[in-house]
Amino acid sequence: MPGKRRKLTHIEPRRLVRLFKRDGWRETGRSGRHITLTKPGFKRPVTISFGRKPISPGVIRANMRTAEMSRRRYFELLDEV
């Protein structure tokens, strides 16, 4: 029987940035409270708001789609950071 599906929850911006950096994304710029991450082979950058509030699951899901990251890969990286 497969394991229970994990739920996306709010995450601190610093932890999310570390997660994407661990996946090979590099910080290429900052604009106000936003950090831009790029990775060779991807047309669009991942942008993360670096404010005081935790990042919502909807924003995490949008960034995962941009990065073509699976749920499984996200949770593997989350466990590492």
N, C-alpha and C positions, 0 to 999 in steps of 0.2 A: 504494500500500500504506500503510495507516495506521501511525502511529508506535507505538513500544513503549509499553505501558501502564505508567505510573509507579506505584511501590509506596508505600503509606503507611508512614512510618517514625517512630520516636520523635522528638519535638520538644520544645524547651525551652519552659516555660510562658510566659515573657515574649514569645517569638516568636508563640506561638499567640494570646495576648491581642491583640497588635498586628495579627495577621491578621484576627481578628473585628472589631476596631475599624475596620480599613480597609474592611470590608464593611458598616459602618453601625451596628454594635452599640456600645452605650455602657455603661460601668461604672456600675452602680447600687448596688453594695454589696460589702462584704467581711465574711466571717465566718471568723475563724481564718485558715486557709491557703487559703480558697476565695474566688474573685472571681466575682461575678454580673454577667452582661451581659444587657441587654435591648434590644429593637428594636421600634419601633411596628409593629403588625400581627401580632405573634407572641405567642401565649398563654403559652408557657413560656420561661423564661430559660435561657441557656447558663451553666453553672457550670464553672469551671476550677480545678483544684487548683493552688495556687501554691507548692508545696513545692520541695525540692531536686532531686527526681527528674524526669527527662524524662517527658512525657505519652506514654502508649502508643497504638498505632494503634487499639485497640478503643475507647478513650475519645474519640479524635479522631473516629472514625466515628460514635459516639453524638452528639457535639456537632454534627457536620455534619447528621445526621438532624434534630435539634432545630431547627437553623437553616435547614433545607430547602436546604442548600448542595450543589451537585453536585461530583463529583470534579474536573471541569474547572475550576470556579470556585475550588475550594480550591487547586489547583496554580498557577493564575494569581496568586492572592493570595500564596501562599507564595513565588513568584519575586520579588514586589515587596517583601516585608519581610525 
